[in-house]
């Protein structure tokens, strides 16, 4: 699995690469949002892990229109702030607080995010379909 690791600065980008490389992925570090499109076209990531402080709805919209990024799931990550502490909320981005997750949970998120049709619930989760609506 190829993971594009995007941070505000080189230290954070490289740290994300080390973290996700230790999980068995192939990573490429990107500093800031301006270099993402070129890196994605060259690297062809399955998933993008992005510092949550970089994400804005406008940036996510731009990535959705970019051929190199349109099909790539985005996981917004933070090493310092929990999701309830003001991180961006967007329909195309999952938000994770890395220090709170176990290795297996991060691997499950990466696997789900890299699926070509989006995130699916694990097969072990049993979901009850909603009852059919009655017509009045």
PyMOL commands that set and color helices and strands:
alter all, ss='L'
color gray80, all
select helices_A, chain A and resi 10-21+36-43+52-54+57-65+98-100+103-113
alter helices_A, ss='H'
color red, helices_A
select strands_A, chain A and resi 2-7+26-31+47-51+73-78+93-97
alter strands_A, ss='S'
color yellow, strands_A
deselect
rebuild
show_as cartoon
